[in-house]
Every structure is written in C-alpha cells, then in structure tokens.
C-alpha cells in the first residue's frame, strides 16, 4: 500500500499565508493532512483570516531574509511560496521586482540550502504570453507578448528564479492561477469586485478574464505538492467570463443595480480620476486606477486542459463560488469577521 499524504509530509513551510490564496491553502492543508505548518508573516500582517490551529507555527520575518528562511525550512519537508506583491494603485515597479523577483530568489536559495524535497511556487497567468485570438495555455512564452505590465514582468522574474533553482537541483512545481475569487481581502485584488458591486457601479468594462475559486487553487497547490511528477507548470482557471457577466451575477445575488453603461476607452482617464477623488473623500485608496481599467478592457481567456486531464481535477461551479463569496462579504459587513471560504 502506498504512503498517505499525511505520512509523506511532516512539515510544510509557507510564505504568504496571510494572503487571499495563502490563507485558503493553509485551511486546505489543515483539512487534508496531519502535518505541522510553519508560516512566515510580516510584522504588520493581519492574521485574522487564517484559521486558528495548534498545528500552525508563525514565524515573523521577510522573504528577503534568506538566512531566516534557511533556518525555518531546515525542519521542513516541503515548501509553498505564495507570498508576493500584487499590482495595484500603490505598487511601484521597483517594489514589485524586489518582492516578486528577488523575494522568490531568496526562497529558492533557502529551499536549495535546506534540502526541501518539493517546492510549489505560486506564479500567475500574467507571466505567460497573451493573445485575444485563442485560449492561452502553459505553452505561451512570456516573450511572445510585448505589452506586459510591471506586475507581469515581476512575476516572470520570479519564474526565472524557479527555473534557475530547478537547474541547480530543486524539485519545484509552478501553479499559475487566473483571477482568484475568495474571501477576506475585500479591499484589494479580485475580491474588491464584490465590494464595488455591492456599493453600486454604473459602468462595465468590455473585457473578460479567467477566474478560479480560491479553494480550487488551494487544492491544486496540494496536488502539486504531493504529486509524483516534478517540474510541472499548471494553469488554475475554472471559468472564462466577461467582466460584465461577472458583475451582473454578483449584482443579482446582492439585489443591487446592474451596471448598464459601457466603459469607453475615452472615459478611462475621467473614471480613474473619479475613483481617486472618491478614495480621498472616503479616506481610503480606491483599487481602481487607469492601469486596472485598461486591463479590464482586454479579453484574455485561459485553457485549463492540463489541470483537468493531467491532474484529474474538477472545478467548482461558478455559481457556487459567487454565492459563497457574496455570503462571506455579507457576513463581513454584518460582523466585521474575516474568514476563508468553507471547504
């Protein structure tokens, strides 16, 4: 009889455990196995989203501190690198490169030094080449697309560090999620869409994207962690959908106004200014800016064939994901409580 997952894994080291996907990964690991988790967090991290469990040991530190990472990984069998800086209003190119590029180099170096058996790197579909002509799969090369954002470049630099680690003997798999829909980070990332629709939006962008339930991305992470195959790269994207259709489905659940005015390209500067001034008035920075609006005007859809066929994975329905996210946001409004989506 083969080993069970819990027998194969003693300890797992994870970066980014307080983030949207990282918290769902920890929840999935706790539900599936019996091993201990060592989770790195920054001094100012909010731990409220992460389930409380005696099997989690928190380590305060920074992914750029390679010596601390080596010390933490010394007792671990596996490592998951989910930390990273996301593209947003306050993201500067230099900070993105430092966190997503140099930070990944630090994690890779520590994993090599510590003799980690398997590392899973959480990358992004943004670091692949892109086209609006057909579905994007894992074969699309970064260099095939000439209009990458600073965020895409920084994630690509992180991928290069993982490839370098592989060449030096690291057993590493890569997960590339599309837009992640989860719970807890309502003011940034993809989850901010639920907050925006709930508060009311009039305009809709004309683009589309792939989306994935945070629980599904977490489950695929666990599969890549324990797979007998190495050097895998897998897109995690459950569904392709226009942003307008996604807005409509969320608005109907919340019983809110459905956006009815198309966002024209000539409106983008004015709309971005409106969001900026609105953020100043509310004393909180808007997640919408010119760059995010320009991206929302493009349509990039993704091929999840490899996750379905090679990994044997089955994604949740989009209806289930939207309903669970909406219910989680309503709970947050009522109680202020942050929590991951229920498994």
C-alpha positions in Angstrom: 0.0 0.0 0.0 1.3 3.5 -0.9 2.0 6.2 1.6 -0.8 8.5 2.6 -0.4 12.3 2.2 0.0 12.7 5.9 2.8 10.1 6.1 4.7 11.7 3.2 4.6 15.2 4.7 6.0 16.1 8.1 6.2 19.8 8.0 5.4 22.4 5.3 6.9 25.9 5.2 4.7 28.5 3.6 5.2 32.2 2.7 2.2 34.5 2.1 0.0 32.5 4.5 -2.0 35.7 5.4 -2.9 36.5 1.8 -6.0 35.5 0.0 -4.7 32.3 -1.6 -2.2 31.6 1.2 -4.9 31.5 3.9 -7.1 29.2 1.8 -4.0 26.9 1.2 -3.4 26.7 5.0 -7.1 25.9 5.5 -6.9 23.1 2.9 -3.7 21.7 4.3 -5.2 21.5 7.8 -8.3 19.8 6.5 -6.5 17.2 4.4 -3.4 16.2 6.5 -2.0 15.9 9.9 1.4 17.7 9.5 2.7 20.9 11.0 2.8 24.2 9.2 5.5 26.8 9.6 4.1 30.1 8.2 6.1 33.2 7.6 4.5 36.6 8.2 5.5 40.2 8.3 5.4 42.2 11.5 2.3 44.1 10.4 0.4 41.2 8.9 -3.3 40.7 9.7 -3.7 37.0 10.9 -7.4 37.2 11.3 -8.2 35.4 8.0 -6.1 32.4 8.8 -7.8 29.5 10.7 -6.5 29.2 14.3 -4.9 25.8 14.8 -2.2 24.5 17.1 -0.5 22.9 14.0 0.4 26.3 12.7 3.6 28.0 14.0 4.0 31.6 12.9 7.5 33.0 12.2 7.9 36.7 11.9 10.2 37.7 9.1 10.7 38.8 5.5 11.2 36.7 2.4 14.3 38.7 1.6 16.0 37.4 4.7 17.5 34.2 3.2 19.2 33.1 6.5 15.9 33.2 8.4 14.3 31.2 5.6 17.0 28.6 5.7 16.6 28.3 9.4 12.9 27.9 9.1 13.0 25.4 6.3 15.6 23.2 8.0 13.0 21.1 9.7 10.5 21.0 6.8 10.0 18.5 4.0 8.0 20.8 1.6 7.7 24.5 0.9 5.0 26.6 -0.7 5.9 30.1 -1.9 2.6 32.1 -2.0 4.0 35.5 -1.0 4.0 38.3 -3.5 3.1 41.8 -4.1 0.1 42.4 -6.3 -0.5 45.0 -9.0 -2.4 47.9 -7.5 -2.6 51.7 -7.1 0.4 51.8 -4.7 2.5 49.2 -6.5 5.8 50.6 -7.9 7.8 48.7 -10.5 10.9 48.6 -8.2 8.8 47.2 -5.3 7.2 44.6 -7.5 10.5 43.4 -8.8 12.0 43.3 -5.3 9.2 41.3 -3.8 8.2 39.0 -6.7 11.7 38.7 -8.3 14.3 39.0 -5.5 11.9 37.5 -2.9 11.4 34.4 -5.0 15.2 34.1 -5.5 15.6 34.2 -1.7 13.0 31.5 -1.2 14.6 29.3 -3.9 18.1 29.7 -2.4 16.8 28.8 1.0 15.0 25.7 -0.4 18.1 24.6 -2.1 20.2 25.1 1.0 17.7 23.3 3.3 17.2 20.3 1.0 13.5 20.8 0.6 12.0 17.8 -1.2 9.4 19.7 -3.2 8.6 23.4 -3.6 5.4 24.8 -5.1 5.7 28.3 -6.5 2.5 30.3 -6.9 3.0 32.3 -10.0 0.3 33.9 -12.2 -1.2 33.6 -15.7 0.1 37.2 -16.1 3.6 35.9 -16.6 2.6 33.9 -19.7 2.4 35.3 -23.2 -1.0 36.6 -24.2 -3.4 36.8 -27.1 -7.1 37.7 -27.5 -7.3 35.3 -30.5 -7.5 32.0 -28.7 -7.3 30.3 -25.3 -4.0 30.8 -23.5 -2.2 27.7 -22.2 1.0 26.8 -20.5 3.0 26.8 -23.7 2.6 30.6 -24.2 6.0 32.2 -23.7 6.4 35.5 -21.9 8.4 36.9 -24.7 5.6 36.4 -27.2 3.6 39.3 -25.8 5.1 42.8 -25.9 2.8 44.9 -23.7 3.4 43.3 -20.3 2.7 45.3 -17.1 5.2 45.8 -14.4 3.4 43.2 -12.3 3.7 40.6 -15.2 7.4 41.3 -15.5 8.0 40.9 -11.8 6.2 37.5 -11.8 8.2 36.5 -14.8 11.4 37.3 -13.0 10.2 35.1 -10.1 9.5 32.2 -12.6 13.1 32.6 -13.9 14.4 32.2 -10.4 12.4 28.9 -10.0 13.8 27.7 -13.4 17.3 28.5 -12.1 16.6 26.6 -8.9 15.5 23.6 -11.0 18.8 23.7 -12.9 20.6 23.6 -9.5 18.6 20.6 -8.4 15.4 22.0 -6.8 12.3 19.9 -7.3 9.7 22.6 -8.0 6.2 22.8 -9.5 4.5 26.0 -10.6 0.9 26.9 -10.3 -0.5 29.8 -12.4 -3.8 31.0 -11.1 -6.0 33.4 -13.1 -8.1 35.9 -11.1 -8.7 34.4 -7.7 -12.2 34.7 -6.1 -12.1 34.0 -2.4 -12.9 35.7 0.9 -11.3 38.1 3.3 -9.4 40.7 1.3 -12.4 42.8 0.2 -10.4 46.0 -0.5 -7.9 44.7 -3.0 -7.4 42.1 -5.7 -10.2 40.3 -7.4 -12.3 40.2 -4.3 -12.7 44.0 -4.4 -15.2 43.4 -7.2 -17.7 42.1 -4.7 -17.3 45.2 -2.6 -17.6 47.6 -5.6 -20.7 45.9 -7.0 -22.3 45.9 -3.5 -21.7 49.6 -3.1 -23.0 50.2 -6.6 -21.4 50.7 -10.0 -22.9 52.2 -13.2 -20.2 51.3 -15.8 -19.0 47.9 -17.0 -15.7 47.3 -18.9 -15.8 45.3 -22.1 -13.1 42.8 -21.4 -13.0 39.3 -19.9 -10.8 37.0 -17.9 -10.4 33.6 -16.4 -11.4 33.2 -12.7 -10.7 30.5 -10.2 -12.1 29.7 -6.8 -9.5 30.2 -4.1 -10.4 26.7 -2.7 -9.8 25.1 -6.1 -6.4 26.9 -6.4 -5.5 25.7 -2.9 -6.5 22.1 -3.7 -4.3 22.2 -6.9 -1.5 23.5 -4.8 -1.8 20.5 -2.5 -1.9 18.2 -5.5 1.3 19.7 -6.9 2.9 19.5 -3.5 2.4 15.7 -3.3 2.5 14.7 -7.0 4.9 12.1 -8.1 5.7 14.3 -11.1 8.2 17.1 -10.9 8.8 20.2 -13.0 5.1 20.7 -13.6 3.5 24.0 -14.6 -0.3 24.2 -14.4 -2.8 26.9 -15.1 -5.5 27.1 -12.4 -8.6 28.7 -14.0 -12.0 27.2 -13.6 -14.1 29.5 -15.8 -13.7 32.2 -18.5 -16.2 35.0 -18.2 -16.7 38.6 -19.4 -16.3 41.1 -16.5 -19.8 42.4 -17.3 -21.4 39.0 -16.8 -19.5 38.6 -13.6 -20.7 42.0 -12.4 -24.3 41.0 -13.3 -24.2 37.7 -11.4 -22.8 39.4 -8.3 -25.3 42.3 -8.5 -28.3 39.9 -8.8 -27.2 38.0 -5.7 -26.8 41.2 -3.8 -30.0 42.6 -5.3 -28.0 45.6 -6.4 -28.2 47.8 -9.6 -26.8 46.0 -12.7 -24.1 48.1 -14.4 -25.7 49.3 -17.7 -23.2 51.8 -19.2 -20.3 50.6 -21.3 -17.0 52.0 -20.3 -15.4 53.6 -23.4 -11.7 53.9 -23.7 -12.0 57.7 -23.8 -13.7 57.6 -20.4 -10.9 55.8 -18.7 -8.9 58.9 -17.5 -12.1 60.6 -16.2 -13.3 57.4 -14.5 -9.8 56.8 -12.9 -9.9 60.4 -11.6 -13.4 59.9 -10.2 -12.2 56.8 -8.3 -9.1 58.7 -7.0 -11.2 61.6 -5.7 -13.7 59.2 -4.2 -10.9 57.5 -2.4 -9.7 60.8 -1.0 -13.2 61.7 0.2 -13.7 58.3 1.9 -10.1 58.4 3.3 -9.3 55.0 1.7 -7.5 54.4 -1.6 -9.5 53.0 -4.5 -8.4 49.7 -6.0 -9.4 51.1 -9.4 -6.9 53.1 -11.4 -6.0 53.7 -15.1 -4.0 50.5 -15.4 -6.6 48.3 -13.9 -9.3 49.8 -16.2 -7.1 49.4 -19.3 -6.6 45.7 -18.4 -10.3 45.3 -17.9 -10.9 46.4 -21.4 -9.0 43.4 -22.8 -10.1 39.8 -23.0 -7.7 37.0 -22.1 -9.2 33.6 -21.6 -7.3 30.5 -20.4 -7.1 26.8 -21.2 -7.4 24.6 -18.1 -7.0 21.3 -20.1 -3.8 20.3 -18.2 -5.3 20.7 -14.8 -8.4 18.7 -15.9 -6.6 15.9 -17.8 -3.2 15.5 -16.2 -4.2 16.4 -12.7 -7.7 14.9 -12.9 -9.1 18.0 -11.3 -12.7 19.2 -11.3 -13.5 22.8 -10.6 -16.4 24.1 -8.5 -19.3 25.7 -10.5 -19.0 29.5 -10.9 -22.5 29.8 -9.3 -21.2 28.1 -6.1 -18.1 30.4 -6.0 -20.1 33.6 -6.5 -22.7 32.6 -3.9 -20.1 31.7 -1.3 -18.1 34.9 -1.9 -21.3 37.0 -1.7 -22.4 35.4 1.6 -18.9 35.8 3.0 -19.0 39.5 2.2 -22.4 40.0 3.7 -21.1 38.3 6.9 -18.1 40.6 6.9 -20.4 43.7 6.6 -22.6 42.5 9.5 -19.9 41.2 11.9 -16.6 42.5 10.7 -15.3 38.9 10.7 -12.9 37.7 8.1 -12.8 34.1 7.2 -11.8 31.8 4.3 -14.5 30.2 2.2 -15.9 26.9 3.7 -14.4 23.8 2.2 
